[in-house]
Amino acid sequence: MKGIILAGGTGSRLYPLTKVTNKHLLPIYDEPMIYYPLHTLISMGIKEIMIVSGRGHAGDFLELLGSGKNFGVTLNYTIQEEAGGIAQALSLTEDFSDRENIAVILGDNIYEDSFDISDFKGGARIFLKEVSTPKRFGVAEIKNGKIVSIEEKPAKPKTNLAVTGLYLYDNKVYDYISTLKPSHRGELEITDVNNKYIRDGRMDFSYVKGFWSDAGTFESLYNASTWKKIKEEKNEN
């Protein structure tokens, strides 16, 4: 399996911090944000990883991470020329995937858990977490132990199960993306991809047990840093 970190976007919710750098290079306590999704993929046993970033600070990722040698992996890079959504960014990685299964993680997602993906053979898998503010996320509906739908940022969520920013896909994902039409935001939505897998009966899910947060707002950036600080203090005692 190959790994993909999606680290594009404008980071507008973190302006003016993102006026001078990509948000995924901002610190989460004592490490750059991009380290966290990178370590998540590495903990899953993935050795080949592609980072998709925007144009503005692409060289900064290369300066920070290099070839990946220091992390024991091989890193590849590609550029998303303009903001077109998560699914559009993922479409840029088809050649890199080389028809293998892929693990995709959003570059601002922070996970405490490590994930065993050895049983993943095909289809798709998403990772769900109970949250207090489901309106902020894609929300999954489960019936009889199966996922039946995902609704993006619903005004009246059917559950409190947020779809976090980690996804496993077989190579069919690129065929699904090729059929998408832009949403009202003018972007290709990853929720539409996931719902295609659901409709075809090829989606399963796991629950995130430990800490999880995105870090795309000032509040979530602060919360993620606070969690890491507390974790480090516990390790020292």
C-alpha positions in Angstrom: 0.0 0.0 0.0 1.2 3.5 -0.8 0.5 6.6 1.3 -0.7 10.1 0.3 -0.7 13.3 2.4 -2.9 16.0 1.1 -1.4 19.3 2.2 -2.7 21.9 -0.2 -5.4 24.6 0.3 -5.1 28.2 1.3 -5.4 27.9 5.0 -7.8 30.9 5.1 -9.2 30.0 8.5 -5.7 30.4 10.0 -4.9 33.8 8.4 -2.7 35.8 9.0 -0.5 32.8 10.1 -0.8 31.4 6.7 0.1 34.6 4.9 3.8 33.5 5.1 3.6 29.7 5.2 1.5 26.7 4.4 -0.7 25.8 7.4 0.7 22.2 7.4 4.1 23.7 8.3 2.7 25.5 11.4 3.8 23.9 14.8 1.7 21.5 16.8 3.5 22.1 20.1 7.0 21.0 19.3 6.8 19.6 15.8 5.6 20.8 12.4 2.0 19.8 11.7 3.0 17.7 8.7 5.0 15.4 10.9 1.8 14.0 12.5 0.1 12.6 9.4 3.5 11.4 8.2 4.1 9.5 11.4 0.5 8.0 11.2 1.3 6.6 7.7 4.7 5.3 8.8 3.1 3.6 11.9 0.8 1.7 9.4 3.9 0.3 7.7 3.8 2.4 4.6 7.2 3.1 3.0 6.3 5.1 -0.1 4.5 8.4 0.4 3.5 11.3 -1.8 2.8 14.8 -0.5 0.4 17.0 -2.5 0.9 20.7 -1.8 0.0 24.0 -3.3 2.4 26.1 -5.3 3.2 28.8 -2.8 5.4 26.9 -0.3 6.1 23.6 -2.0 9.8 24.1 -1.7 9.5 24.5 2.1 8.1 20.9 2.3 11.2 19.7 0.4 13.5 21.7 2.7 11.9 20.3 5.8 11.4 16.6 4.8 13.8 16.0 2.0 13.8 12.6 0.4 12.3 11.0 3.5 15.5 9.2 4.4 15.5 10.5 7.9 12.1 9.0 8.4 12.9 5.7 6.9 10.6 6.2 3.9 10.7 7.5 0.3 8.9 10.8 -0.2 7.5 12.1 -3.5 6.0 15.4 -4.2 3.4 16.9 -6.5 1.7 20.3 -6.9 -2.0 21.1 -6.8 -2.0 24.2 -9.1 -5.2 25.7 -7.6 -7.7 24.8 -4.9 -10.1 22.3 -6.4 -11.0 20.1 -3.4 -9.7 17.0 -1.7 -10.8 14.7 -4.5 -9.2 16.8 -7.2 -5.9 16.8 -5.2 -6.2 13.0 -4.9 -6.6 12.7 -8.6 -3.1 14.0 -9.1 -1.6 10.9 -7.5 -2.9 8.2 -9.9 0.4 7.6 -11.5 2.1 7.4 -8.2 -0.4 4.8 -6.9 0.7 2.4 -9.6 -2.6 0.5 -9.2 -1.9 -0.3 -5.6 -4.3 0.3 -2.7 -3.7 3.7 -1.1 -4.0 5.3 2.4 -4.9 9.0 2.1 -4.6 11.4 5.1 -5.3 15.1 5.3 -2.3 17.0 6.3 -4.0 18.8 9.2 -5.3 15.7 10.9 -3.8 14.7 14.2 -4.3 11.1 15.5 -3.2 9.5 18.7 -4.1 6.0 17.5 -2.0 3.7 15.4 -4.1 1.7 12.8 -3.7 -1.9 11.8 -4.6 -2.0 8.1 -3.3 -5.5 7.3 -6.8 -6.8 6.7 -7.7 -4.2 4.0 -7.9 -5.9 0.7 -10.1 -3.6 -1.4 -13.1 -1.2 -1.6 -12.8 1.7 0.9 -12.6 2.3 4.6 -13.2 5.5 6.6 -12.4 6.2 10.2 -15.1 7.6 12.4 -15.0 9.6 15.7 -17.8 10.7 18.0 -17.7 14.5 18.3 -19.7 17.2 20.0 -19.9 19.5 16.9 -20.8 17.2 14.0 -22.0 20.1 11.9 -18.4 20.9 11.2 -17.7 17.6 9.4 -18.9 15.0 7.1 -21.3 12.9 9.2 -21.8 9.1 8.8 -25.1 7.3 9.3 -24.9 3.7 10.4 -27.7 1.1 10.2 -27.4 -2.5 11.2 -23.6 -2.3 11.4 -23.3 -0.9 7.9 -22.6 2.7 6.8 -25.5 3.9 4.6 -24.7 7.5 3.9 -22.3 10.5 4.6 -23.7 14.0 4.7 -21.3 16.9 4.4 -21.6 19.6 7.1 -25.3 18.9 7.7 -27.5 21.5 9.5 -29.3 18.7 11.3 -26.8 15.8 11.7 -28.3 12.4 11.9 -25.5 11.2 14.2 -22.5 12.6 15.9 -20.1 10.4 14.0 -17.6 12.6 12.1 -15.7 11.2 9.1 -12.1 12.0 10.0 -9.4 12.7 7.5 -8.0 9.2 6.9 -9.2 7.0 4.1 -8.2 3.7 2.6 -9.1 3.1 -1.1 -8.5 0.6 -3.8 -7.5 1.9 -7.2 -11.2 2.2 -8.2 -11.1 5.6 -6.4 -9.6 7.3 -9.5 -12.5 6.0 -11.7 -15.0 7.4 -9.2 -13.2 10.8 -9.1 -13.3 11.0 -12.9 -17.1 11.0 -12.8 -17.5 13.7 -10.2 -19.0 17.2 -10.9 -18.0 20.2 -8.9 -20.1 21.0 -5.8 -21.7 24.3 -5.0 -18.2 25.3 -3.7 -16.7 24.6 -7.1 -14.7 21.7 -5.7 -14.6 17.9 -6.2 -15.7 16.6 -2.8 -14.3 13.5 -1.1 -17.7 12.9 0.4 -19.1 12.3 -3.1 -16.3 9.7 -3.6 -17.2 8.0 -0.4 -20.9 7.9 -1.1 -20.1 6.2 -4.4 -18.3 3.4 -2.6 -21.3 3.2 -0.2 -23.8 2.9 -3.0 -21.7 0.1 -4.5 -21.6 -1.7 -1.2 -17.8 -1.4 -1.0 -17.3 0.8 2.1 -16.5 -0.3 5.6 -15.4 1.7 8.7 -13.4 1.7 11.9 -13.7 3.9 15.0 -11.0 6.2 16.2 -10.5 5.5 19.9 -7.9 8.0 21.0 -7.4 11.7 20.5 -8.2 13.1 17.1 -8.5 16.6 15.8 -8.1 18.5 12.6 -5.9 21.6 13.1 -7.4 23.9 10.5 -8.8 26.6 12.8 -7.3 28.6 15.7 -9.3 26.6 18.2 -8.4 23.2 16.9 -4.7 24.2 16.4 -4.6 25.2 20.0 -6.4 22.1 21.2 -4.0 19.8 19.3 -1.0 21.6 20.7 -2.4 21.4 24.2 -3.0 17.6 23.8 0.5 17.1 22.6 2.0 19.1 25.5 0.0 17.1 28.1 1.1 13.9 26.4 4.7 14.9 26.6 4.4 15.9 30.2 2.9 12.5 31.1 5.8 10.7 29.3 8.3 12.7 31.3 6.7 11.7 34.7 
